[in-house]
């Protein structure tokens, strides 16, 4: 296939045994882990966990990515679409509240095929927010919950941290399309999310003002309670971020408190991480479990 799935639109030739382009992935899905995961937001993880499928490769180049072994170093196992469909069933049999597709952007074609037959649980599209609207529209009716990042509002930050200066505009357009597809949040009788959009933002050290700009955009774009907002404070200096002085430090407690206060003042409904989620212990083992 000649691939233009993500906003890079690099036109790479992706075959069953060879990956090119920004994501460096072949045509078929490559997966590093498939297992129950209890570290998503409460209405997604529930009591039994989300059925997470971690895909390898990435169209972004985030210098601080904690999943760099799979996003940047291509760790993962190639599988067929039939096997991907079977994995969904196995996770559901284990009690997964939903199927949580982590970083699936560059495998949208394979996911769409694997979901031709609807699943008995919600499907979660868990991505960095760097999505083509056209690719998302091809998924309409197959995804129930969108869980995108909104990492940046400023092009210079997006270029320095993710090599994607167009990220702010692209991600905002993508999130608006996600909301158009699934609408306001809907819960089941146990308080688990059935449909809706949860927008995540990871606070970066020294960029509190940009975190506030992200929250401003969410508050201005969506009516109160229509989407959920997840303020994440788990930043840990990682990968190439250790070579960047402004990013080579943990988040300060004062930065976290200020962001939380701003979120509350805006009336954004959702979640705020405490400081206990920081560190490598919260990174899953990408050891091909369940693959």
Phi and psi restraints in degrees (value plus and minus 20) as a CYANA .aco file:
   2 UNK   PHI    -112.6   -72.6
   2 UNK   PSI      95.4   135.4
   3 UNK   PHI    -118.9   -78.9
   3 UNK   PSI     107.1   147.1
   4 UNK   PHI    -154.7  -114.7
   4 UNK   PSI      15.1    55.1
   5 UNK   PHI     -87.4   -47.4
   5 UNK   PSI     -58.5   -18.5
   6 UNK   PHI    -122.2   -82.2
   6 UNK   PSI     151.6   191.6
   7 UNK   PHI     -83.7   -43.7
   7 UNK   PSI     -34.2     5.8
   8 UNK   PHI     -83.9   -43.9
   8 UNK   PSI     -53.7   -13.7
   9 UNK   PHI      25.6    65.6
   9 UNK   PSI      31.5    71.5
  10 UNK   PHI    -101.1   -61.1
  10 UNK   PSI     -28.9    11.1
  11 UNK   PHI      43.3    83.3
  11 UNK   PSI       9.3    49.3
  12 UNK   PHI     -90.3   -50.3
  12 UNK   PSI     126.9   166.9
  13 UNK   PHI    -105.0   -65.0
  13 UNK   PSI      93.0   133.0
  14 UNK   PHI    -133.0   -93.0
  14 UNK   PSI      99.7   139.7
  15 UNK   PHI    -133.0   -93.0
  15 UNK   PSI     157.5   197.5
  16 UNK   PHI     -85.1   -45.1
  16 UNK   PSI     -44.0    -4.0
  17 UNK   PHI    -142.9  -102.9
  17 UNK   PSI      -9.6    30.4
  18 UNK   PHI    -166.5  -126.5
  18 UNK   PSI     114.6   154.6
  19 UNK   PHI    -134.4   -94.4
  19 UNK   PSI     116.4   156.4
  20 UNK   PHI    -152.6  -112.6
  20 UNK   PSI    -195.7  -155.7
  21 UNK   PHI      59.8    99.8
  21 UNK   PSI    -191.1  -151.1
  22 UNK   PHI     -84.4   -44.4
  22 UNK   PSI     -60.9   -20.9
  23 UNK   PHI     -99.6   -59.6
  23 UNK   PSI     -38.4     1.6
  24 UNK   PHI      42.6    82.6
  24 UNK   PSI       5.0    45.0
  25 UNK   PHI    -128.8   -88.8
  25 UNK   PSI     128.1   168.1
  26 UNK   PHI     -91.7   -51.7
  26 UNK   PSI    -198.3  -158.3
  27 UNK   PHI     -88.1   -48.1
  27 UNK   PSI     -62.2   -22.2
  28 UNK   PHI    -100.1   -60.1
  28 UNK   PSI     140.5   180.5
  29 UNK   PHI     -84.4   -44.4
  29 UNK   PSI     125.5   165.5
  30 UNK   PHI    -144.2  -104.2
  30 UNK   PSI     104.2   144.2
  31 UNK   PHI    -146.8  -106.8
  31 UNK   PSI     119.3   159.3
  32 UNK   PHI    -127.1   -87.1
  32 UNK   PSI     -39.4     0.6
  33 UNK   PHI    -185.6  -145.6
  33 UNK   PSI     122.8   162.8
  34 UNK   PHI    -162.3  -122.3
  34 UNK   PSI      88.9   128.9
  35 UNK   PHI    -182.8  -142.8
  35 UNK   PSI     145.5   185.5
  36 UNK   PHI     -86.9   -46.9
  36 UNK   PSI     118.9   158.9
  37 UNK   PHI    -155.1  -115.1
  37 UNK   PSI     105.0   145.0
  38 UNK   PHI    -128.2   -88.2
  38 UNK   PSI      -4.1    35.9
  39 UNK   PHI    -130.4   -90.4
  39 UNK   PSI      -4.2    35.8
  40 UNK   PHI    -105.9   -65.9
  40 UNK   PSI    -198.1  -158.1
  41 UNK   PHI     -81.2   -41.2
  41 UNK   PSI     129.0   169.0
  42 UNK   PHI     -70.4   -30.4
  42 UNK   PSI     -65.0   -25.0
  43 UNK   PHI     -95.2   -55.2
  43 UNK   PSI     -19.8    20.2
  44 UNK   PHI    -125.4   -85.4
  44 UNK   PSI     -64.9   -24.9
  45 UNK   PHI     -92.9   -52.9
  45 UNK   PSI     -56.1   -16.1
  46 UNK   PHI      36.6    76.6
  46 UNK   PSI    -165.3  -125.3
  47 UNK   PHI    -116.5   -76.5
  47 UNK   PSI     -44.7    -4.7
  48 UNK   PHI    -123.6   -83.6
  48 UNK   PSI     -39.1     0.9
  49 UNK   PHI      87.1   127.1
  49 UNK   PSI     136.4   176.4
  50 UNK   PHI    -104.0   -64.0
  50 UNK   PSI     126.6   166.6
  51 UNK   PHI    -106.1   -66.1
  51 UNK   PSI      65.8   105.8
  52 UNK   PHI    -104.5   -64.5
  52 UNK   PSI     118.0   158.0
  53 UNK   PHI    -141.4  -101.4
  53 UNK   PSI      92.2   132.2
  54 UNK   PHI    -112.6   -72.6
  54 UNK   PSI      93.2   133.2
  55 UNK   PHI    -108.1   -68.1
  55 UNK   PSI     130.9   170.9
  56 UNK   PHI    -113.6   -73.6
  56 UNK   PSI     140.7   180.7
  57 UNK   PHI      60.4   100.4
  57 UNK   PSI     144.6   184.6
  58 UNK   PHI    -185.2  -145.2
  58 UNK   PSI     121.5   161.5
  59 UNK   PHI    -100.1   -60.1
  59 UNK   PSI     -30.2     9.8
  60 UNK   PHI    -119.9   -79.9
  60 UNK   PSI     147.6   187.6
  61 UNK   PHI    -149.0  -109.0
  61 UNK   PSI      29.6    69.6
  62 UNK   PHI     -82.7   -42.7
  62 UNK   PSI     103.8   143.8
  63 UNK   PHI     -90.4   -50.4
  63 UNK   PSI     -39.0     1.0
  64 UNK   PHI    -126.0   -86.0
  64 UNK   PSI      -6.3    33.7
  65 UNK   PHI     -81.3   -41.3
  65 UNK   PSI     102.3   142.3
  66 UNK   PHI     -98.3   -58.3
  66 UNK   PSI     -34.4     5.6
  67 UNK   PHI    -121.1   -81.1
  67 UNK   PSI      12.9    52.9
  68 UNK   PHI     -80.5   -40.5
  68 UNK   PSI     -47.7    -7.7
  69 UNK   PHI     -82.3   -42.3
  69 UNK   PSI     -51.5   -11.5
  70 UNK   PHI    -119.3   -79.3
  70 UNK   PSI     -51.0   -11.0
  71 UNK   PHI    -100.9   -60.9
  71 UNK   PSI     -53.7   -13.7
  72 UNK   PHI    -135.2   -95.2
  72 UNK   PSI     -43.7    -3.7
  73 UNK   PHI    -128.3   -88.3
  73 UNK   PSI     -14.2    25.8
  74 UNK   PHI      46.3    86.3
  74 UNK   PSI       0.3    40.3
  75 UNK   PHI     -86.7   -46.7
  75 UNK   PSI     108.7   148.7
  76 UNK   PHI     141.9   181.9
  76 UNK   PSI     146.8   186.8
  77 UNK   PHI    -137.9   -97.9
  77 UNK   PSI     102.8   142.8
  78 UNK   PHI     -85.6   -45.6
  78 UNK   PSI     116.2   156.2
  79 UNK   PHI    -156.6  -116.6
  79 UNK   PSI     147.9   187.9
  80 UNK   PHI    -107.9   -67.9
  80 UNK   PSI     145.7   185.7
  81 UNK   PHI     -84.3   -44.3
  81 UNK   PSI     -57.2   -17.2
  82 UNK   PHI     -80.3   -40.3
  82 UNK   PSI     -61.8   -21.8
  83 UNK   PHI     -86.6   -46.6
  83 UNK   PSI     -58.0   -18.0
  84 UNK   PHI     -80.7   -40.7
  84 UNK   PSI     -63.1   -23.1
  85 UNK   PHI     -82.4   -42.4
  85 UNK   PSI     -61.2   -21.2
  86 UNK   PHI     -83.6   -43.6
  86 UNK   PSI     -58.6   -18.6
  87 UNK   PHI     -80.8   -40.8
  87 UNK   PSI     -61.5   -21.5
  88 UNK   PHI     -75.7   -35.7
  88 UNK   PSI     -67.1   -27.1
  89 UNK   PHI     -83.6   -43.6
  89 UNK   PSI     -58.7   -18.7
  90 UNK   PHI     -86.2   -46.2
  90 UNK   PSI     -59.6   -19.6
  91 UNK   PHI     -87.0   -47.0
  91 UNK   PSI     -58.8   -18.8
  92 UNK   PHI     -83.6   -43.6
  92 UNK   PSI     -61.2   -21.2
  93 UNK   PHI     -83.5   -43.5
  93 UNK   PSI     -47.1    -7.1
  94 UNK   PHI     -99.7   -59.7
  94 UNK   PSI     -26.2    13.8
  95 UNK   PHI      86.0   126.0
  95 UNK   PSI      -9.4    30.6
  96 UNK   PHI     -78.1   -38.1
  96 UNK   PSI     114.6   154.6
  97 UNK   PHI     -91.6   -51.6
  97 UNK   PSI     -44.4    -4.4
  98 UNK   PHI    -180.9  -140.9
  98 UNK   PSI     152.2   192.2
  99 UNK   PHI    -126.7   -86.7
  99 UNK   PSI      96.4   136.4
 100 UNK   PHI    -126.9   -86.9
 100 UNK   PSI      83.6   123.6
 101 UNK   PHI    -110.3   -70.3
 101 UNK   PSI      89.3   129.3
 102 UNK   PHI    -117.4   -77.4
 102 UNK   PSI      98.7   138.7
 103 UNK   PHI      39.8    79.8
 103 UNK   PSI      36.1    76.1
 104 UNK   PHI    -114.5   -74.5
 104 UNK   PSI     -19.3    20.7
 105 UNK   PHI     -68.2   -28.2
 105 UNK   PSI     -70.6   -30.6
 106 UNK   PHI    -100.8   -60.8
 106 UNK   PSI     -20.8    19.2
 107 UNK   PHI    -137.7   -97.7
 107 UNK   PSI       4.7    44.7
 108 UNK   PHI     -76.6   -36.6
 108 UNK   PSI     -56.9   -16.9
 109 UNK   PHI     -84.8   -44.8
 109 UNK   PSI     -60.3   -20.3
 110 UNK   PHI     -91.7   -51.7
 110 UNK   PSI     -60.0   -20.0
 111 UNK   PHI     -82.8   -42.8
 111 UNK   PSI     -64.1   -24.1
 112 UNK   PHI     -78.5   -38.5
 112 UNK   PSI     -61.9   -21.9
 113 UNK   PHI     -86.8   -46.8
 113 UNK   PSI     -61.2   -21.2
 114 UNK   PHI     -87.3   -47.3
 114 UNK   PSI     -41.3    -1.3
 115 UNK   PHI    -122.7   -82.7
 115 UNK   PSI      -1.0    39.0
 116 UNK   PHI     -77.9   -37.9
 116 UNK   PSI     -58.5   -18.5
 117 UNK   PHI    -115.4   -75.4
 117 UNK   PSI     101.6   141.6
 118 UNK   PHI     -79.3   -39.3
 118 UNK   PSI     126.9   166.9
 119 UNK   PHI    -112.0   -72.0
 119 UNK   PSI     137.8   177.8
 120 UNK   PHI    -101.4   -61.4
 120 UNK   PSI     -19.0    21.0
 121 UNK   PHI    -149.4  -109.4
 121 UNK   PSI     140.9   180.9
 122 UNK   PHI     -83.3   -43.3
 122 UNK   PSI     131.2   171.2
 123 UNK   PHI    -125.4   -85.4
 123 UNK   PSI     108.3   148.3
 124 UNK   PHI    -127.8   -87.8
 124 UNK   PSI     106.7   146.7
 125 UNK   PHI    -120.6   -80.6
 125 UNK   PSI      81.7   121.7
 126 UNK   PHI    -126.9   -86.9
 126 UNK   PSI      79.9   119.9
 127 UNK   PHI    -156.7  -116.7
 127 UNK   PSI     152.4   192.4
 128 UNK   PHI     -96.4   -56.4
 128 UNK   PSI     -20.2    19.8
 129 UNK   PHI      64.6   104.6
 129 UNK   PSI     -25.4    14.6
 130 UNK   PHI    -110.8   -70.8
 130 UNK   PSI      66.0   106.0
 131 UNK   PHI    -151.9  -111.9
 131 UNK   PSI     124.5   164.5
 132 UNK   PHI    -100.2   -60.2
 132 UNK   PSI     113.6   153.6
 133 UNK   PHI     -78.4   -38.4
 133 UNK   PSI     -58.0   -18.0
 134 UNK   PHI     -82.7   -42.7
 134 UNK   PSI     -58.7   -18.7
 135 UNK   PHI     -87.8   -47.8
 135 UNK   PSI     -60.9   -20.9
 136 UNK   PHI     -83.6   -43.6
 136 UNK   PSI     -59.3   -19.3
 137 UNK   PHI     -83.0   -43.0
 137 UNK   PSI     -50.9   -10.9
 138 UNK   PHI     -89.7   -49.7
 138 UNK   PSI     -34.4     5.6
 139 UNK   PHI    -117.1   -77.1
 139 UNK   PSI     -23.2    16.8
 140 UNK   PHI     -76.4   -36.4
 140 UNK   PSI     113.0   153.0
 141 UNK   PHI      70.2   110.2
 141 UNK   PSI     -31.1     8.9
 142 UNK   PHI    -127.4   -87.4
 142 UNK   PSI     -38.5     1.5
 143 UNK   PHI    -132.1   -92.1
 143 UNK   PSI     113.2   153.2
 144 UNK   PHI    -121.3   -81.3
 144 UNK   PSI     -55.0   -15.0
 145 UNK   PHI    -149.8  -109.8
 145 UNK   PSI     106.0   146.0
 146 UNK   PHI    -122.7   -82.7
 146 UNK   PSI     111.4   151.4
 147 UNK   PHI    -147.2  -107.2
 147 UNK   PSI      51.9    91.9
 148 UNK   PHI    -112.5   -72.5
 148 UNK   PSI     133.4   173.4
 149 UNK   PHI     -99.2   -59.2
 149 UNK   PSI     132.6   172.6
 150 UNK   PHI    -146.5  -106.5
 150 UNK   PSI      71.4   111.4
 151 UNK   PHI     -97.2   -57.2
 151 UNK   PSI     -60.1   -20.1
 152 UNK   PHI    -161.7  -121.7
 152 UNK   PSI     134.2   174.2
 153 UNK   PHI    -133.6   -93.6
 153 UNK   PSI     -27.5    12.5
 154 UNK   PHI    -138.3   -98.3
 154 UNK   PSI     113.1   153.1
 155 UNK   PHI     -83.8   -43.8
 155 UNK   PSI     -56.6   -16.6
 156 UNK   PHI     -86.7   -46.7
 156 UNK   PSI     -58.0   -18.0
 157 UNK   PHI     -85.9   -45.9
 157 UNK   PSI     -64.1   -24.1
 158 UNK   PHI     -82.3   -42.3
 158 UNK   PSI     -57.6   -17.6
 159 UNK   PHI     -89.7   -49.7
 159 UNK   PSI     -64.5   -24.5
 160 UNK   PHI     -89.3   -49.3
 160 UNK   PSI     -58.3   -18.3
 161 UNK   PHI    -113.3   -73.3
 161 UNK   PSI     -46.0    -6.0
 162 UNK   PHI    -155.1  -115.1
 162 UNK   PSI     -13.1    26.9
 163 UNK   PHI      34.5    74.5
 163 UNK   PSI      17.6    57.6
 164 UNK   PHI    -163.3  -123.3
 164 UNK   PSI      58.0    98.0
 165 UNK   PHI     -82.9   -42.9
 165 UNK   PSI     -39.4     0.6
 166 UNK   PHI    -108.1   -68.1
 166 UNK   PSI     -16.2    23.8
 167 UNK   PHI     -74.4   -34.4
 167 UNK   PSI     -69.3   -29.3
 168 UNK   PHI     -75.5   -35.5
 168 UNK   PSI     -68.6   -28.6
 169 UNK   PHI     -85.8   -45.8
 169 UNK   PSI     -65.2   -25.2
 170 UNK   PHI     -81.8   -41.8
 170 UNK   PSI     -67.7   -27.7
 171 UNK   PHI     -86.1   -46.1
 171 UNK   PSI     -60.1   -20.1
 172 UNK   PHI     -83.1   -43.1
 172 UNK   PSI     -64.4   -24.4
 173 UNK   PHI     -82.6   -42.6
 173 UNK   PSI     -59.2   -19.2
 174 UNK   PHI     -85.4   -45.4
 174 UNK   PSI     -62.4   -22.4
 175 UNK   PHI     -86.6   -46.6
 175 UNK   PSI     -57.8   -17.8
 176 UNK   PHI     -81.9   -41.9
 176 UNK   PSI     -60.0   -20.0
 177 UNK   PHI     -86.8   -46.8
 177 UNK   PSI     -60.5   -20.5
 178 UNK   PHI     -78.0   -38.0
 178 UNK   PSI     -65.4   -25.4
 179 UNK   PHI     -85.7   -45.7
 179 UNK   PSI     -57.5   -17.5
 180 UNK   PHI     -78.4   -38.4
 180 UNK   PSI     -58.9   -18.9
 181 UNK   PHI     -91.0   -51.0
 181 UNK   PSI     -67.6   -27.6
 182 UNK   PHI    -126.7   -86.7
 182 UNK   PSI     -36.4     3.6
 183 UNK   PHI      53.2    93.2
 183 UNK   PSI    -186.3  -146.3
 184 UNK   PHI     -83.6   -43.6
 184 UNK   PSI     140.1   180.1
 185 UNK   PHI     -83.7   -43.7
 185 UNK   PSI     116.5   156.5
 186 UNK   PHI    -149.3  -109.3
 186 UNK   PSI     115.1   155.1
 187 UNK   PHI    -137.3   -97.3
 187 UNK   PSI     137.2   177.2
 188 UNK   PHI    -110.7   -70.7
 188 UNK   PSI    -195.2  -155.2
 189 UNK   PHI     -85.9   -45.9
 189 UNK   PSI     -37.1     2.9
 190 UNK   PHI    -118.3   -78.3
 190 UNK   PSI     -13.3    26.7
 191 UNK   PHI      61.9   101.9
 191 UNK   PSI      -8.2    31.8
 192 UNK   PHI    -106.9   -66.9
 192 UNK   PSI     125.4   165.4
 193 UNK   PHI     -94.4   -54.4
 193 UNK   PSI     108.4   148.4
 194 UNK   PHI    -119.8   -79.8
 194 UNK   PSI     -58.2   -18.2
 195 UNK   PHI    -167.7  -127.7
 195 UNK   PSI     135.7   175.7
 196 UNK   PHI     117.7   157.7
 196 UNK   PSI    -196.4  -156.4
 197 UNK   PHI    -144.3  -104.3
 197 UNK   PSI     110.9   150.9
 198 UNK   PHI    -139.6   -99.6
 198 UNK   PSI      95.8   135.8
 199 UNK   PHI    -117.9   -77.9
 199 UNK   PSI     104.1   144.1
 200 UNK   PHI    -122.0   -82.0
 200 UNK   PSI     127.0   167.0
 201 UNK   PHI    -161.0  -121.0
 201 UNK   PSI     104.7   144.7
 202 UNK   PHI    -111.7   -71.7
 202 UNK   PSI      98.0   138.0
 203 UNK   PHI     -89.5   -49.5
 203 UNK   PSI     108.0   148.0
 204 UNK   PHI    -121.4   -81.4
 204 UNK   PSI     127.4   167.4
 205 UNK   PHI     -80.3   -40.3
 205 UNK   PSI     113.5   153.5
 206 UNK   PHI      58.4    98.4
 206 UNK   PSI     -16.3    23.7
 207 UNK   PHI    -143.6  -103.6
 207 UNK   PSI      19.5    59.5
 208 UNK   PHI     -81.5   -41.5
 208 UNK   PSI     -58.9   -18.9
 209 UNK   PHI     -83.5   -43.5
 209 UNK   PSI     -54.3   -14.3
 210 UNK   PHI     -92.7   -52.7
 210 UNK   PSI     -54.3   -14.3
 211 UNK   PHI     -81.0   -41.0
 211 UNK   PSI     -59.6   -19.6
 212 UNK   PHI     -87.0   -47.0
 212 UNK   PSI     -56.2   -16.2
 213 UNK   PHI     -85.0   -45.0
 213 UNK   PSI     -58.0   -18.0
 214 UNK   PHI     -80.2   -40.2
 214 UNK   PSI     -67.6   -27.6
 215 UNK   PHI     -85.5   -45.5
 215 UNK   PSI     -56.4   -16.4
 216 UNK   PHI     -78.7   -38.7
 216 UNK   PSI     -65.5   -25.5
 217 UNK   PHI     -83.2   -43.2
 217 UNK   PSI     -63.2   -23.2
 218 UNK   PHI     -81.6   -41.6
 218 UNK   PSI     -66.2   -26.2
 219 UNK   PHI     -85.1   -45.1
 219 UNK   PSI     -54.7   -14.7
 220 UNK   PHI     -99.7   -59.7
 220 UNK   PSI     -43.6    -3.6
 221 UNK   PHI    -112.9   -72.9
 221 UNK   PSI     -52.9   -12.9
 222 UNK   PHI    -142.6  -102.6
 222 UNK   PSI     118.2   158.2
 223 UNK   PHI     -80.7   -40.7
 223 UNK   PSI     133.6   173.6
 224 UNK   PHI     -73.8   -33.8
 224 UNK   PSI     111.5   151.5
 225 UNK   PHI      61.3   101.3
 225 UNK   PSI     -24.4    15.6
 226 UNK   PHI     -96.0   -56.0
 226 UNK   PSI     -53.4   -13.4
 227 UNK   PHI    -145.1  -105.1
 227 UNK   PSI     144.3   184.3
 228 UNK   PHI    -125.1   -85.1
 228 UNK   PSI     130.1   170.1
 229 UNK   PHI    -140.6  -100.6
 229 UNK   PSI     112.6   152.6
 230 UNK   PHI    -137.9   -97.9
 230 UNK   PSI      88.8   128.8
 231 UNK   PHI    -112.0   -72.0
 231 UNK   PSI      97.0   137.0
 232 UNK   PHI    -127.6   -87.6
 232 UNK   PSI     112.6   152.6
 233 UNK   PHI    -143.3  -103.3
 233 UNK   PSI       7.6    47.6
 234 UNK   PHI    -108.5   -68.5
 234 UNK   PSI      -9.1    30.9
 235 UNK   PHI     -75.1   -35.1
 235 UNK   PSI     112.9   152.9
 236 UNK   PHI    -154.5  -114.5
 236 UNK   PSI     111.7   151.7
 237 UNK   PHI     -75.1   -35.1
 237 UNK   PSI     105.5   145.5
 238 UNK   PHI    -168.7  -128.7
 238 UNK   PSI     132.2   172.2
 239 UNK   PHI      34.1    74.1
 239 UNK   PSI    -154.2  -114.2
 240 UNK   PHI     -91.1   -51.1
 240 UNK   PSI     -34.5     5.5
 241 UNK   PHI     -81.4   -41.4
 241 UNK   PSI     -46.4    -6.4
 242 UNK   PHI     -85.9   -45.9
 242 UNK   PSI     -38.5     1.5
 243 UNK   PHI    -112.0   -72.0
 243 UNK   PSI     -20.6    19.4
 244 UNK   PHI    -133.1   -93.1
 244 UNK   PSI      89.4   129.4
 245 UNK   PHI     -71.9   -31.9
 245 UNK   PSI     -60.1   -20.1
 246 UNK   PHI     -91.5   -51.5
 246 UNK   PSI     -39.5     0.5
 247 UNK   PHI    -126.3   -86.3
 247 UNK   PSI     -24.8    15.2
 248 UNK   PHI    -110.4   -70.4
 248 UNK   PSI      34.0    74.0
 249 UNK   PHI    -177.8  -137.8
 249 UNK   PSI     134.8   174.8
 250 UNK   PHI     -89.2   -49.2
 250 UNK   PSI     145.2   185.2
 251 UNK   PHI     -89.5   -49.5
 251 UNK   PSI     117.8   157.8
 252 UNK   PHI     -99.9   -59.9
 252 UNK   PSI     126.9   166.9
 253 UNK   PHI     -79.2   -39.2
 253 UNK   PSI     -53.5   -13.5
 254 UNK   PHI     -86.3   -46.3
 254 UNK   PSI     -55.0   -15.0
 255 UNK   PHI     -86.7   -46.7
 255 UNK   PSI     -62.9   -22.9
 256 UNK   PHI     -83.5   -43.5
 256 UNK   PSI     -65.5   -25.5
 257 UNK   PHI     -83.9   -43.9
 257 UNK   PSI     -59.9   -19.9
 258 UNK   PHI     -84.8   -44.8
 258 UNK   PSI     -62.2   -22.2
 259 UNK   PHI     -84.9   -44.9
 259 UNK   PSI     -62.0   -22.0
 260 UNK   PHI     -82.9   -42.9
 260 UNK   PSI     -60.9   -20.9
 261 UNK   PHI     -84.2   -44.2
 261 UNK   PSI     -58.1   -18.1
 262 UNK   PHI     -87.2   -47.2
 262 UNK   PSI     -61.2   -21.2
 263 UNK   PHI     -79.6   -39.6
 263 UNK   PSI     -64.2   -24.2
 264 UNK   PHI     -85.2   -45.2
 264 UNK   PSI     -60.4   -20.4
 265 UNK   PHI     -84.8   -44.8
 265 UNK   PSI     -53.5   -13.5
 266 UNK   PHI     -96.6   -56.6
 266 UNK   PSI     -36.2     3.8
 267 UNK   PHI      57.4    97.4
 267 UNK   PSI       5.0    45.0
 268 UNK   PHI     -94.0   -54.0
 268 UNK   PSI     108.8   148.8
 269 UNK   PHI    -106.3   -66.3
 269 UNK   PSI     119.0   159.0
 270 UNK   PHI     135.4   175.4
 270 UNK   PSI    -152.7  -112.7
 271 UNK   PHI    -162.9  -122.9
 271 UNK   PSI     129.9   169.9
 272 UNK   PHI    -153.3  -113.3
 272 UNK   PSI     102.9   142.9
 273 UNK   PHI     -88.0   -48.0
 273 UNK   PSI     125.7   165.7
 274 UNK   PHI    -112.1   -72.1
 274 UNK   PSI    -199.7  -159.7
 275 UNK   PHI     -95.1   -55.1
 275 UNK   PSI     -22.0    18.0
 276 UNK   PHI     -99.2   -59.2
 276 UNK   PSI     -28.1    11.9
 277 UNK   PHI    -115.6   -75.6
 277 UNK   PSI      -6.7    33.3
 278 UNK   PHI    -110.3   -70.3
 278 UNK   PSI     119.2   159.2
 279 UNK   PHI     101.7   141.7
 279 UNK   PSI     144.8   184.8
 280 UNK   PHI     -88.6   -48.6
 280 UNK   PSI     -37.0     3.0
 281 UNK   PHI     -86.1   -46.1
 281 UNK   PSI     -35.0     5.0
 282 UNK   PHI    -117.7   -77.7
 282 UNK   PSI     -14.8    25.2
 283 UNK   PHI    -110.5   -70.5
 283 UNK   PSI     103.4   143.4
 284 UNK   PHI     -82.3   -42.3
 284 UNK   PSI     137.1   177.1
 285 UNK   PHI    -101.1   -61.1
 285 UNK   PSI      94.8   134.8
 286 UNK   PHI    -108.5   -68.5
 286 UNK   PSI      50.4    90.4
 287 UNK   PHI    -134.2   -94.2
 287 UNK   PSI       0.8    40.8
 288 UNK   PHI      49.0    89.0
 288 UNK   PSI      -0.5    39.5
 289 UNK   PHI     -73.7   -33.7
 289 UNK   PSI     110.9   150.9
 290 UNK   PHI      54.9    94.9
 290 UNK   PSI     -19.1    20.9
